[in-house]
Amino acid sequence: MKLVVGLGNPGPKYEGTRHNVGFAAVDLVAKRHGLEWQAAPRGVEALIANWRMGGAILAKPLTFMNLSGAAVVGLLQFYKVPVEEQLVIVDETQLDLGRLRIRLEGSAGGHNGLKSLIASLGTMGFPRLRIGVGRGDTRRDLADHVLARFDADERDVIAEAIERAADAAEHFVAEGPAATMNRYNRKQESGNGQQEAEDN
């Protein structure tokens, strides 16, 4: 059993914002496989979709982003999933718009959702997939930036990135974290469609 967690903020106010691309990715996986979202067990503040054929649970914590850790811990414990067998999908302002980066462990890098997970889990050793949402105007407050929706000229790029993130989540479930990192830590070269390995 694996756990795939998309991080975001609950409610219509936050739909389509940069901070909610994790939710969008797991929503897309659920849609592809005809899965229904339901309340998580034992009072865990999350929605889950049981992907029985894939051997995975998809999850969206319903706490706000900076309190995601408690919900994730509850799900790991209930479903008896080892911490290294979960994939956490988050937004990343330090990546160019549409870029994906997967790591098997690491620091929070200033991301409040990852900070909450690390604090609650007591470890940085869990796979995470970061979806680049860009930084935008550096004079703009970062919180305002991530809680804003994408500009019209960004929507096609982020939609493609969410598609690839959903592909990566499915690959993680089928093949495991290392194989997924090797396959999806790539960037498209402009012009010729070839792929180049991630450089950092």
N, C-alpha and C positions, 0 to 999 in steps of 0.2 A: 504494500500500500504506500502510495506517495501522496503528498499534500502540495497543492499549488495555490498560493495565496496571492491575490491581487490587493494592493493597498490603495486606499482612497478615502474620501469623506462621503458619508451617506447623505441622501436626500437630493431632491431635484435641483436645489441651489448650486450643487457642485458638479452636476452631470456635464460632461464635455470639457471640464477644466484640465489644465496641465497636470495637476496633482492627482487626477483620477484615471490616468492611462492604465494603471494596474487593474483597476476595476474593468476597464474596457477590454483588456486582453482576456481576462478570465470569462467575461460575459461572452466574448466571441467563441472561446473554446466550448462553453456550455451550449451556445446556439448551434454550433457545428454538429454536436452530438445529440441534440434534442433533449438536453438535460433541464430539469426544473429546479429553480432555487427554492430552498426551504429554510426554516429556522434551524440553527445549529442545536445540538443536544446539550442537556445539562446546564441550561442557562447561559451558555457561551454567547457573547454578543457578536454574532456573525450570521451570515447566510452561507449555506453550503449547497453544492450540487454533487451528487454521488455518481461518479463516472465508473460504474461497475465494470464495463467492458474494458476500460483502460487500466483499472486497478488504482484509481486515484480519487481523492476528494478535492474539489475546487472550493475556494472560500473567499468571502469578502467580509472582513471585520466591519462591524457597525459602530464600533467606537470611532472617535475621530482619529485622524492619522497619527497624532502623537501619543495615542494610547493603544495602539494596535497590538502591542506585545502580549497583553493579558489574554486576548481572544486567541491568538496564535498558540500560546502555551496550552490553553484549554483544549484546542483541537488536536494538537500533537499528543497530549496525554490521553484523550478519549479514544483516538483512533490508533494509538500505540505506534506512531510514526517516528522513526529516528530523526533527529534534527537535520542530519545531512541528507535526508530523503525528502525535504521540502524545498520548493522553489518559491521565492518571494519576488514578485514583480512590482517595480516602483518606477516613478519618474526620476529623471536626473537632469538638473539644470547645467551641469558641467559637461554634458555631452551635446554635440551638435544635434539639431532637430532631426529625428528619425533614426539616429544611430542606436544600435543595441550593443550592450556589453554584459557578459555573464562572468561572474566570479564565484568560486567555490567558498570563499570566505573573505573577510575584510572589515574595515571600519565602517562607520555610518556615513562618513564623508559629509557630515552636516545635514543629513536627511533625517527628519524627526521620526518618521515611521521606522526606519532602520535603527535609530537610537533606542526607541521603545522596545523593539524586538531584542536587541543585544542586551539591554538591561534586564528584560524579563527572562530571556533564555540563559543568561549568564555566559554567553559565548558569542564570538564573531564567526564561528565555523558553520555557516549555513549558506547554500547557494542562493544567489540573487541575480535577477535579470533586470538591468536598468535600461529604460527607454529614454533616449535623449529628447528633451523638450526645449532645449536652448535656454539661453540666459536672457536674451532680449536686451533692452536698454539697461545698462548697469546702473543708471541713475534712478531706476525704478526700484522700489522696495521689493525684495525677493518674495515675501509672502504675497504681495499683490500680484506678482508675476505668475506664481504657480497656481493661484486661485482664479486666474483669468482664463477665458476660453481662447482657443487658437484663432489666429487671424485667418482671413479667407485664403490667403496665399500659402498657408501652412497646412491646411486641412488634408489635402491629398497626400502630403508627405507623412503626416502622422497616422493617417488611416492605413497606409502601406506598412508603417512601422508596427502598428498594432496587429496587423495580419501576420507579420513575421514573428512577432512576440508570441502570438497564439501558436504558430508553427513550432517555435522553440519550446513552448510549454508541452506540446504534444510529444515532441522528440524527447524531452526530459523524462516524461512518464514512460515512454517506450524503451529508451536507451540509457537513461541515467545522466547524471550531471556532467561528468567529464566529456562524454561524447557530444553532449549538447554544447558545451563551451567550445570545443574544437570546431564544431560546425558553424555556430552562429556568431562567434566573435570575428566577424568580417564586415567590411564596408564595401559598398558598391563604388566602383570607379565610374566617374562621369564619362559619358561618351561611348565607351565600348562595351559596357555591361559586364566586364570581367570583375572578379572579386579579388580583393587584396586582404591579407591577414591583418587583424587589428594590431596597431603598433604600440599600444600601452595598456 
